[in-house]
Amino acid sequence: MHQPLPKVSIELWRSDAIVLFDWLMSVDLNTVPITHPAEKQALMDLLTRLETETDVPGVTQEQIDAARAEVAHDMGW
């Protein structure tokens, strides 16, 4: 019998969640450099959580663009 896996809770700035979700939906994870298959699975798990536990999948392109601008603000590059 499997023990439940331990969980952690994190809070993301909504704009970060939007940017991450948009990227995860558009990137080919087979081309993302990974050193272990678990890294790819963890990205897929993050995508699933963002997709099923937030309202982020319903954002518009305008909201995505605004979120990108907010996240990139004052980055210096």
C-alpha positions as CSV (number, residue, x, y, z in Angstrom):
1,M,0.0,0.0,0.0
2,H,1.3,3.4,-1.0
3,Q,1.7,6.2,1.5
4,P,0.3,9.6,0.4
5,L,3.1,11.8,-0.9
6,P,3.9,14.8,1.3
7,K,2.7,18.1,-0.1
8,V,3.9,21.7,0.1
9,S,1.8,24.8,-0.4
10,I,3.1,27.8,-2.3
11,E,1.5,31.0,-3.3
12,L,2.2,32.5,-6.7
13,W,1.7,36.0,-7.9
14,R,-1.3,35.6,-10.3
15,S,0.8,37.1,-13.1
16,D,3.5,34.5,-12.6
17,A,0.9,31.8,-12.7
18,I,-0.5,33.2,-16.0
19,V,3.0,33.4,-17.6
20,L,3.9,29.9,-16.4
21,F,0.7,28.4,-17.6
22,D,0.9,30.1,-21.0
23,W,4.5,28.9,-21.4
24,L,3.8,25.3,-20.3
25,M,0.8,25.1,-22.7
26,S,3.0,26.3,-25.6
27,V,6.4,24.8,-25.0
28,D,7.4,21.4,-26.4
29,L,8.6,19.7,-23.2
30,N,10.5,17.2,-25.3
31,T,12.9,20.1,-26.2
32,V,13.3,21.6,-22.7
33,P,16.7,20.6,-21.4
34,I,16.3,18.2,-18.5
35,T,18.7,16.0,-16.6
36,H,16.2,13.6,-15.3
37,P,12.7,12.5,-16.4
38,A,11.2,13.6,-13.1
39,E,11.9,17.2,-14.1
40,K,9.6,16.9,-17.1
41,Q,7.0,15.2,-14.9
42,A,7.2,17.9,-12.3
43,L,6.5,20.5,-15.0
44,M,3.5,18.5,-16.2
45,D,2.3,18.3,-12.6
46,L,2.5,22.1,-12.3
47,L,0.6,22.5,-15.5
48,T,-2.1,20.2,-14.3
49,R,-2.4,22.0,-11.0
50,L,-2.6,25.4,-12.7
51,E,-5.2,24.0,-15.2
52,T,-7.5,22.4,-12.6
53,E,-7.1,24.5,-9.5
54,T,-7.0,28.0,-10.8
55,D,-9.0,30.3,-13.2
56,V,-5.8,30.9,-15.2
57,P,-6.9,28.7,-18.2
58,G,-9.6,31.2,-19.0
59,V,-7.4,34.3,-19.4
60,T,-7.4,36.3,-22.6
61,Q,-4.4,37.2,-24.7
62,E,-4.6,40.7,-23.4
63,Q,-4.4,39.4,-19.8
64,I,-1.4,37.2,-20.8
65,D,0.4,40.2,-22.3
66,A,-0.4,42.3,-19.2
67,A,0.9,39.5,-17.0
68,R,4.1,39.2,-19.0
69,A,4.7,43.0,-18.7
70,E,4.1,42.9,-14.9
71,V,6.4,40.0,-14.4
72,A,9.1,41.4,-16.6
73,H,8.9,44.9,-15.1
74,D,12.2,46.1,-13.6
75,M,14.0,42.9,-14.6
76,G,16.8,44.8,-16.2
77,W,17.1,42.6,-19.3
